[in-house]
Amino acid sequence: MHPDYFIFIPAYNVQATLAGVLGRIPLAVMERATVLVIDDGSKDDTRGAYETFVGAASNTKNAAHLEYMRFEFNRGYGAVVKCGISEGLRSGAKYIACLHGDGQYPAEQLGEFFAHLEIAGNSPAIALVQGSRRLVPGAARAGNMPLHKRIGGAFLTALENIAFRQKLSDRHSGFIVYNAEFLKTLDLQKLSPSFDIDLEIISIADARGYRLAELPIPTRYAGEKSNLNVVTYGLRVLRQIARRICMR
C-alpha cells in the first residue's frame, strides 16, 4: 500500500539533533507516511542516533514507518534531495517533504503543510508549499538568524521576485512540501548538485505556470555549524536569476 506522504531527511553530522527532529513529527502524519533518513556520509554517529531512536520507538507503530539510507562518502545536498525525491516518487506517495535533520525547521508543522496541498487539490495545481521565515515581521531576527543571512536572503529574494512571475517572501527556506505530480515532470539528473537545487525546482515550477504557496514557520538558529558556503550559494542564485531574465 502506498503511503500518502513521503518525508526525506537530509542528515549530515546531525547526531545531536536527529532524534529531536524525528520525535517532533506528529503521530497523525507518521501514520500516513514513510520517513527516510538519508545520511550523507556523516563523520559523527548520526547512524547511532537513528538506531537509538528506532529502538526506543520499537514498541510503537512509528518504527515501521522509518527507513535509513547512508552514502559512504559526502555527496552534497543536491544529491541528497535528488535521492529523496526519487525514493519518494518510487514509493507512490502523493506528497513529498524535505525536512532537514539539523532541527532548524518545524517538523511539528508538517501536517499543516500536507493539509494545505490536499485541500487545494490539483486544479489548478500547486507545485509546492514552502515554509517562510519572513511572513511574520521580525521572526527571522527573533529566531537568531545571523545578520548576514537576513540581509543576504532579503536581497536575493527581492531580485528573484523581479525575475520570477510569482512573488514569495522567503525563497531560501529548505522546508518544502512538494506535489508529487509536479515532481514527476522534472529531469532530476539535470538539477544542481548544490544547495541551490531548492531554488532551481521553485524556478522551474514558476516558469511552467504552477502555483506556489508559502506558510509561516519560526526561525531557529542556535549556533549550529552550517555546511552552506554563502558566497558560492549567492553566486549560484545570481546565475539562476540572470538565466531567468534572459529567457523572458
Secondary structure, 3 states (H helix, E strand, C coil): CCCCEEEEEEECCCCCCHHHHHHCCCHHHHCCEEEEEEEECCCCCHHHHHHHHHHHCCCCCHHHHEEEEEECCCCCHHHHHHHHHHHHHHHCCCEEEECCCCCCCCHHHHHHHHHHHHHHCECCEEEEEEEECCCCCCHHHHCCCCHHHHHHHHHHHHHHHHHCCCCCCCCCCCCEEEEHHHHCCCCHHHCCCCCCHHHHHHHHHHHCCCEEEEEECCCCCCCCCCCCCHHHHHHHHHHHHHHHHHHC
